[in-house]
Amino acid sequence: MRRNYGGFVGLWAVLAVGCSSSSEVAKSGSESEGSAPPIATPATQTSTQSLDTGSVAPKVAKLLSRMEAIGEGSSAALDLELKEFKETPGALESLTETYAKAPSTATAMKWKLVHAVGQFATPASAKFLADVATSGPEIVAVEAKGEGARTDRTLRARYTAAVSLVGHLVAGVKDSGTAINRVLQDADEETARNLGVELFSAGKLSTEWRDALRSRHIFADFKRIEGAELDKLRAIDPATRPAGSPVNSKRQWTSVPPLSAAE
Amino acid sequence: MKGIETMNSKIFASLAVSAVVLLGSARSHALCSRIANPYQFDSFYGALWGCKQELVNDMWYRFAFEAADWPGTYGYNDPCNDSTPLKRTFNAMQLLGYAMTASPTCSTSSSNVGMWAYCWAGNSIDEVYPGCEANEPRAHTSYGPFVDAYTKLFFSFFYDEDVIQRAGTLFHEARHAQGWCDHTDSCADGPDSCDPNWGSGCVGAGSSSGLGANGYTVLYMNWFATTARSNWINPTIRASAVAEGNYYLSHRFGTDPCFRLNAAGFPVTTC
């Protein structure tokens, strides 16, 4: 298979060029205190549309962009894009190598790459997903409190890799069962648990795999929460402040404009 | 607290504390921009609501934005540019409002939070403004008597979170603001980020009972993944929402809630 070590650099270069102009258009100027910003400035969307298609890197960028598309026709367009991408020599390798070379701080990109590999259904993609799923937590020192404190930087990627293996299994991909065995046995507890949840949800959690979880003292008697139990779980009362507490003095809106005009 | 380094209501009315809060809320306007990460769904959600002036106006007044808080690279003069913090905030607010319905309400009677999340968040958050300081939470909310109530959004909110994560963060912060709902320190993610447990997740004097801010995030992701309108969700975005919900479930509760979301977004018992 063709190696594409230049892919990562190329991908970043393409994206940088595609986006720099839009960050530069932010203008300083006088603001009218209190009024909403006028939208007269033409929208400058970030774009990866005008990409050179001469190498795999732009195709990776285009695929990842297409995976975000919403709305009528987007699903069919993605299917077509995926089909074409998969037929590109070195396509899977370009994804996995881009993943390997991306800095660990590029969490959104790395997650999306794993999600893209999950759309393949080959023994090689199964192996890559198992590698990611078993890569273990990357615990980062946290300086910020609160929401800044994402201590496990790779959980998103590991979770997505593990869950994607269930799709491989359902599609009958060779070696996907082996990859799942590996994740159940070697992945961190949370990733193994999430794989168990997904296998259960797909009706694919075998006795052997339940036992693999139990041998690690991970709960394996999964049950979908439904009915009254689900209602209880979802019970929410957003107005539960104790009587007598000072109230929000801000204007309380009573309606929201419907979106029909914008859709 | 998603953030909430609050000054919460543990300290009812200390003038000294109020002074600190006021200092803490002083607004600086360092350059705030980055080459926008194109993998965070902004261009597609941006196109979905079209950056229409009437919707910009509604968000602007509902969440009490102020022009002086969003100068230059923050986006006041370029509010339809997906690279700016302002537009990235708008995109999240639109998702909060319209992902599950074209006609959101202000009544909170529906169990589906997507029906009322936007109005309720707007009524709960006193004002919203940006910051770009490094090593800050993604957002934090100040609330309580004798303090300047606000929700401040930081660099990581704008550029590290995708649109669905940002929408969840706004809903989460609204819970802090409305419910005086503080966090504890005991969970995997540590200081000021934890709900004690699922059913009773708020702490702090004068706080609400019931679900805490982390629970609100999880529920938003659950409802979004399972009930978002077909033209407001796709498989990749659903996967992001589920991953976000599961991150909170595994890292943000003192006592494990004993369920996780499957890939379709439905809860499954795990202990």
HADDOCK unambig.tbl for C-alpha pairs under 7 A between the chains (distance, minus, plus):
assign (segid A and resid 16 and name CA) (segid B and resid 35 and name CA) 6.82 0.50 0.50
assign (segid A and resid 19 and name CA) (segid B and resid 35 and name CA) 5.99 0.50 0.50
assign (segid A and resid 19 and name CA) (segid B and resid 36 and name CA) 6.54 0.50 0.50
assign (segid A and resid 20 and name CA) (segid B and resid 35 and name CA) 6.05 0.50 0.50
assign (segid A and resid 22 and name CA) (segid B and resid 81 and name CA) 6.96 0.50 0.50
assign (segid A and resid 22 and name CA) (segid B and resid 83 and name CA) 6.50 0.50 0.50
assign (segid A and resid 23 and name CA) (segid B and resid 33 and name CA) 6.90 0.50 0.50
assign (segid A and resid 23 and name CA) (segid B and resid 35 and name CA) 6.46 0.50 0.50
assign (segid A and resid 23 and name CA) (segid B and resid 83 and name CA) 5.76 0.50 0.50
assign (segid A and resid 26 and name CA) (segid B and resid 72 and name CA) 6.02 0.50 0.50
assign (segid A and resid 26 and name CA) (segid B and resid 73 and name CA) 5.10 0.50 0.50
assign (segid A and resid 26 and name CA) (segid B and resid 75 and name CA) 6.31 0.50 0.50
assign (segid A and resid 26 and name CA) (segid B and resid 77 and name CA) 6.89 0.50 0.50
assign (segid A and resid 26 and name CA) (segid B and resid 78 and name CA) 5.75 0.50 0.50
assign (segid A and resid 27 and name CA) (segid B and resid 72 and name CA) 5.28 0.50 0.50
assign (segid A and resid 27 and name CA) (segid B and resid 73 and name CA) 6.71 0.50 0.50
assign (segid A and resid 27 and name CA) (segid B and resid 77 and name CA) 6.09 0.50 0.50
assign (segid A and resid 27 and name CA) (segid B and resid 78 and name CA) 6.95 0.50 0.50
assign (segid A and resid 28 and name CA) (segid B and resid 71 and name CA) 6.42 0.50 0.50
assign (segid A and resid 28 and name CA) (segid B and resid 72 and name CA) 4.08 0.50 0.50
assign (segid A and resid 28 and name CA) (segid B and resid 77 and name CA) 6.95 0.50 0.50
assign (segid A and resid 29 and name CA) (segid B and resid 72 and name CA) 6.95 0.50 0.50
assign (segid A and resid 31 and name CA) (segid B and resid 67 and name CA) 5.76 0.50 0.50
assign (segid A and resid 31 and name CA) (segid B and resid 68 and name CA) 6.40 0.50 0.50
assign (segid A and resid 32 and name CA) (segid B and resid 67 and name CA) 6.39 0.50 0.50
assign (segid A and resid 33 and name CA) (segid B and resid 66 and name CA) 6.36 0.50 0.50
assign (segid A and resid 33 and name CA) (segid B and resid 67 and name CA) 5.16 0.50 0.50
assign (segid A and resid 33 and name CA) (segid B and resid 68 and name CA) 6.30 0.50 0.50
assign (segid A and resid 34 and name CA) (segid B and resid 66 and name CA) 5.39 0.50 0.50
assign (segid A and resid 34 and name CA) (segid B and resid 67 and name CA) 5.93 0.50 0.50
assign (segid A and resid 35 and name CA) (segid B and resid 67 and name CA) 6.87 0.50 0.50
assign (segid A and resid 36 and name CA) (segid B and resid 56 and name CA) 6.84 0.50 0.50
assign (segid A and resid 36 and name CA) (segid B and resid 57 and name CA) 5.41 0.50 0.50
assign (segid A and resid 36 and name CA) (segid B and resid 60 and name CA) 5.64 0.50 0.50
assign (segid A and resid 37 and name CA) (segid B and resid 76 and name CA) 5.64 0.50 0.50
assign (segid A and resid 37 and name CA) (segid B and resid 77 and name CA) 6.54 0.50 0.50
assign (segid A and resid 37 and name CA) (segid B and resid 79 and name CA) 6.48 0.50 0.50
assign (segid A and resid 39 and name CA) (segid B and resid 53 and name CA) 6.30 0.50 0.50
assign (segid A and resid 39 and name CA) (segid B and resid 79 and name CA) 6.22 0.50 0.50
assign (segid A and resid 39 and name CA) (segid B and resid 80 and name CA) 6.46 0.50 0.50
assign (segid A and resid 41 and name CA) (segid B and resid 78 and name CA) 6.27 0.50 0.50
assign (segid A and resid 43 and name CA) (segid B and resid 80 and name CA) 4.80 0.50 0.50
assign (segid A and resid 43 and name CA) (segid B and resid 81 and name CA) 5.51 0.50 0.50
assign (segid A and resid 44 and name CA) (segid B and resid 80 and name CA) 6.75 0.50 0.50
assign (segid A and resid 44 and name CA) (segid B and resid 81 and name CA) 4.94 0.50 0.50
assign (segid A and resid 44 and name CA) (segid B and resid 82 and name CA) 7.00 0.50 0.50
assign (segid A and resid 45 and name CA) (segid B and resid 43 and name CA) 5.88 0.50 0.50
assign (segid A and resid 45 and name CA) (segid B and resid 81 and name CA) 5.82 0.50 0.50
assign (segid A and resid 45 and name CA) (segid B and resid 82 and name CA) 5.56 0.50 0.50
assign (segid A and resid 46 and name CA) (segid B and resid 38 and name CA) 6.77 0.50 0.50
assign (segid A and resid 46 and name CA) (segid B and resid 43 and name CA) 6.35 0.50 0.50
assign (segid A and resid 46 and name CA) (segid B and resid 82 and name CA) 6.40 0.50 0.50
assign (segid A and resid 46 and name CA) (segid B and resid 83 and name CA) 6.96 0.50 0.50
assign (segid A and resid 65 and name CA) (segid B and resid 39 and name CA) 6.75 0.50 0.50
assign (segid A and resid 67 and name CA) (segid B and resid 236 and name CA) 6.37 0.50 0.50
assign (segid A and resid 68 and name CA) (segid B and resid 41 and name CA) 5.68 0.50 0.50
assign (segid A and resid 68 and name CA) (segid B and resid 44 and name CA) 6.90 0.50 0.50
assign (segid A and resid 68 and name CA) (segid B and resid 236 and name CA) 6.56 0.50 0.50
assign (segid A and resid 69 and name CA) (segid B and resid 44 and name CA) 5.96 0.50 0.50
assign (segid A and resid 70 and name CA) (segid B and resid 44 and name CA) 6.59 0.50 0.50
assign (segid A and resid 70 and name CA) (segid B and resid 231 and name CA) 5.90 0.50 0.50
assign (segid A and resid 70 and name CA) (segid B and resid 232 and name CA) 6.37 0.50 0.50
assign (segid A and resid 70 and name CA) (segid B and resid 233 and name CA) 6.26 0.50 0.50
assign (segid A and resid 70 and name CA) (segid B and resid 234 and name CA) 5.93 0.50 0.50
assign (segid A and resid 71 and name CA) (segid B and resid 231 and name CA) 4.35 0.50 0.50
assign (segid A and resid 71 and name CA) (segid B and resid 232 and name CA) 6.94 0.50 0.50
assign (segid A and resid 72 and name CA) (segid B and resid 231 and name CA) 6.85 0.50 0.50
assign (segid A and resid 108 and name CA) (segid B and resid 39 and name CA) 6.54 0.50 0.50
assign (segid A and resid 109 and name CA) (segid B and resid 39 and name CA) 6.33 0.50 0.50
assign (segid A and resid 143 and name CA) (segid B and resid 135 and name CA) 5.97 0.50 0.50
assign (segid A and resid 144 and name CA) (segid B and resid 135 and name CA) 5.13 0.50 0.50
assign (segid A and resid 144 and name CA) (segid B and resid 136 and name CA) 5.00 0.50 0.50
assign (segid A and resid 144 and name CA) (segid B and resid 137 and name CA) 5.43 0.50 0.50
assign (segid A and resid 145 and name CA) (segid B and resid 3 and name CA) 6.78 0.50 0.50
assign (segid A and resid 145 and name CA) (segid B and resid 137 and name CA) 5.87 0.50 0.50
assign (segid A and resid 145 and name CA) (segid B and resid 191 and name CA) 5.80 0.50 0.50
assign (segid A and resid 145 and name CA) (segid B and resid 192 and name CA) 5.91 0.50 0.50
assign (segid A and resid 145 and name CA) (segid B and resid 193 and name CA) 6.94 0.50 0.50
assign (segid A and resid 146 and name CA) (segid B and resid 1 and name CA) 5.24 0.50 0.50
assign (segid A and resid 146 and name CA) (segid B and resid 2 and name CA) 4.95 0.50 0.50
assign (segid A and resid 146 and name CA) (segid B and resid 3 and name CA) 4.18 0.50 0.50
assign (segid A and resid 146 and name CA) (segid B and resid 4 and name CA) 6.27 0.50 0.50
assign (segid A and resid 146 and name CA) (segid B and resid 5 and name CA) 6.98 0.50 0.50
assign (segid A and resid 146 and name CA) (segid B and resid 137 and name CA) 5.67 0.50 0.50
assign (segid A and resid 146 and name CA) (segid B and resid 191 and name CA) 6.51 0.50 0.50
assign (segid A and resid 146 and name CA) (segid B and resid 192 and name CA) 4.83 0.50 0.50
assign (segid A and resid 146 and name CA) (segid B and resid 193 and name CA) 4.30 0.50 0.50
assign (segid A and resid 147 and name CA) (segid B and resid 1 and name CA) 6.61 0.50 0.50
assign (segid A and resid 147 and name CA) (segid B and resid 2 and name CA) 4.13 0.50 0.50
assign (segid A and resid 147 and name CA) (segid B and resid 3 and name CA) 4.78 0.50 0.50
assign (segid A and resid 147 and name CA) (segid B and resid 137 and name CA) 4.92 0.50 0.50
assign (segid A and resid 147 and name CA) (segid B and resid 138 and name CA) 5.34 0.50 0.50
assign (segid A and resid 147 and name CA) (segid B and resid 139 and name CA) 6.59 0.50 0.50
assign (segid A and resid 147 and name CA) (segid B and resid 193 and name CA) 6.31 0.50 0.50
assign (segid A and resid 148 and name CA) (segid B and resid 136 and name CA) 6.15 0.50 0.50
assign (segid A and resid 148 and name CA) (segid B and resid 137 and name CA) 3.72 0.50 0.50
assign (segid A and resid 148 and name CA) (segid B and resid 138 and name CA) 5.15 0.50 0.50
assign (segid A and resid 149 and name CA) (segid B and resid 189 and name CA) 5.82 0.50 0.50
assign (segid A and resid 150 and name CA) (segid B and resid 189 and name CA) 6.33 0.50 0.50
assign (segid A and resid 151 and name CA) (segid B and resid 189 and name CA) 5.63 0.50 0.50
assign (segid A and resid 156 and name CA) (segid B and resid 243 and name CA) 5.90 0.50 0.50
assign (segid A and resid 197 and name CA) (segid B and resid 262 and name CA) 6.25 0.50 0.50
assign (segid A and resid 197 and name CA) (segid B and resid 268 and name CA) 6.82 0.50 0.50
assign (segid A and resid 198 and name CA) (segid B and resid 262 and name CA) 5.71 0.50 0.50
assign (segid A and resid 198 and name CA) (segid B and resid 263 and name CA) 6.76 0.50 0.50
assign (segid A and resid 201 and name CA) (segid B and resid 262 and name CA) 6.92 0.50 0.50
assign (segid A and resid 219 and name CA) (segid B and resid 270 and name CA) 5.97 0.50 0.50
assign (segid A and resid 219 and name CA) (segid B and resid 271 and name CA) 5.51 0.50 0.50
assign (segid A and resid 222 and name CA) (segid B and resid 268 and name CA) 6.32 0.50 0.50
assign (segid A and resid 222 and name CA) (segid B and resid 269 and name CA) 5.33 0.50 0.50
assign (segid A and resid 222 and name CA) (segid B and resid 270 and name CA) 5.88 0.50 0.50
assign (segid A and resid 223 and name CA) (segid B and resid 268 and name CA) 5.46 0.50 0.50
assign (segid A and resid 223 and name CA) (segid B and resid 269 and name CA) 5.29 0.50 0.50
assign (segid A and resid 224 and name CA) (segid B and resid 267 and name CA) 6.14 0.50 0.50
assign (segid A and resid 224 and name CA) (segid B and resid 268 and name CA) 4.30 0.50 0.50
assign (segid A and resid 224 and name CA) (segid B and resid 269 and name CA) 6.30 0.50 0.50
assign (segid A and resid 225 and name CA) (segid B and resid 267 and name CA) 5.66 0.50 0.50
assign (segid A and resid 225 and name CA) (segid B and resid 268 and name CA) 5.49 0.50 0.50
assign (segid A and resid 225 and name CA) (segid B and resid 269 and name CA) 6.61 0.50 0.50
assign (segid A and resid 234 and name CA) (segid B and resid 219 and name CA) 6.79 0.50 0.50
assign (segid A and resid 235 and name CA) (segid B and resid 111 and name CA) 6.94 0.50 0.50
assign (segid A and resid 236 and name CA) (segid B and resid 111 and name CA) 6.86 0.50 0.50
assign (segid A and resid 236 and name CA) (segid B and resid 211 and name CA) 6.62 0.50 0.50
assign (segid A and resid 240 and name CA) (segid B and resid 208 and name CA) 5.12 0.50 0.50
assign (segid A and resid 240 and name CA) (segid B and resid 209 and name CA) 6.00 0.50 0.50
assign (segid A and resid 241 and name CA) (segid B and resid 179 and name CA) 5.84 0.50 0.50
assign (segid A and resid 241 and name CA) (segid B and resid 207 and name CA) 6.18 0.50 0.50
assign (segid A and resid 241 and name CA) (segid B and resid 208 and name CA) 4.36 0.50 0.50
assign (segid A and resid 242 and name CA) (segid B and resid 206 and name CA) 6.67 0.50 0.50
assign (segid A and resid 242 and name CA) (segid B and resid 208 and name CA) 6.43 0.50 0.50
assign (segid A and resid 245 and name CA) (segid B and resid 206 and name CA) 6.58 0.50 0.50
assign (segid A and resid 250 and name CA) (segid B and resid 126 and name CA) 6.31 0.50 0.50
assign (segid A and resid 252 and name CA) (segid B and resid 123 and name CA) 5.24 0.50 0.50
assign (segid A and resid 253 and name CA) (segid B and resid 119 and name CA) 6.96 0.50 0.50
assign (segid A and resid 253 and name CA) (segid B and resid 123 and name CA) 6.33 0.50 0.50
assign (segid A and resid 254 and name CA) (segid B and resid 106 and name CA) 5.47 0.50 0.50
assign (segid A and resid 255 and name CA) (segid B and resid 105 and name CA) 6.00 0.50 0.50
assign (segid A and resid 255 and name CA) (segid B and resid 106 and name CA) 5.63 0.50 0.50
assign (segid A and resid 256 and name CA) (segid B and resid 104 and name CA) 6.11 0.50 0.50
assign (segid A and resid 256 and name CA) (segid B and resid 105 and name CA) 6.16 0.50 0.50
assign (segid A and resid 256 and name CA) (segid B and resid 119 and name CA) 6.65 0.50 0.50
assign (segid A and resid 258 and name CA) (segid B and resid 102 and name CA) 5.62 0.50 0.50
assign (segid A and resid 258 and name CA) (segid B and resid 103 and name CA) 4.57 0.50 0.50
assign (segid A and resid 258 and name CA) (segid B and resid 104 and name CA) 6.83 0.50 0.50
assign (segid A and resid 259 and name CA) (segid B and resid 102 and name CA) 5.13 0.50 0.50
assign (segid A and resid 259 and name CA) (segid B and resid 103 and name CA) 6.59 0.50 0.50
assign (segid A and resid 260 and name CA) (segid B and resid 102 and name CA) 6.41 0.50 0.50
assign (segid A and resid 262 and name CA) (segid B and resid 49 and name CA) 5.57 0.50 0.50
assign (segid A and resid 262 and name CA) (segid B and resid 50 and name CA) 6.47 0.50 0.50
assign (segid A and resid 263 and name CA) (segid B and resid 48 and name CA) 6.78 0.50 0.50
assign (segid A and resid 263 and name CA) (segid B and resid 49 and name CA) 6.72 0.50 0.50
